[in-house]
Amino acid sequence: RQTSPPSLVREEIAPLPSPAVYRQRLHLASGLGDPDGCALSLEALTFGRRLATSLSVPLGAVVIGTDAMAGQMQAFGVAAIHTAWDDRLSEFAPAGWAQGIVDVMGATSPHAIVAAGSDRGNEVMAHVAAKSALPLAANCIEVEPGDTYMVTRLRWGGSLLEEARLSGSVKLLTVAPHALAPEESPGGDPVIQS
C-alpha cells in the first residue's frame, strides 16, 4: 500500500498572477529511477532551458530525494533547485513524488513543469496532472509558448506527429525520449531550496 507523504509546502494557494507577471519556470530533473533516466533528464533539461529562454525566465529544477544529477544541473543552466524529500520517497512512489512536485508548484507558481517522457516520468506527471486538475501533453518534441502553448507530440510510436494546444495555469509537458541531444549551457551556481 502506497501512502502520500505529508505536504512538503503547506500554504493557501491564491489565484495565479497574469502571464505577464514574472514567474519562475520549473523542470522536473530527477532521473525518476529509470536506467536511462539521467540521459533522458538531461534531454528534458535542454528542452526546458530552451523553453525558459523563450519565456525570458530562469530555469529551475525539482529534485525528488537526493539525486545524483544535482551536480550536473549547473552545466545545463539551472538557476534554482527545489528539493522534496521524505524517507518514503526513497523508492519509486509516483503519487508521493507527484505530491512533492505539486507542493513546489504551489509555492513557486511556475509557467510550466517539464519531465523526461520515460515510463516513470509520464506516470509521475500523470499524477501531477490529476492532483492539480491540469492537462498534460506527453511525448513532446517541440513547444511554442504563449497563453496557450502549441506543442508537437510523437504519437503511434513516432509514426505520427500531432500538433496540439496546451492550456492551463501551469503547463505540464513530458519530452519524448531521444527527441533532442542534451546541450550544456552553464549558468551561475544554482540556489538549492528545500
Secondary structure, DSSP 8 states (H G I E B T S, - for coil): -------SS---------TTS---BEEB---TT-TTHHHHHHHHHHHHHHHHHHHT--EEEEEESS-GGGGGGGGGTEEEEEEE--GGGSS--HHHHHHHHHHHHHHH--SEEEEE-SHHHHHHHHHHHHHHT--EEEEEEEEE-SSSEEEEEEEGGGTEEEEEEE-SSSEEEEE-TTSS-------S--EEE-
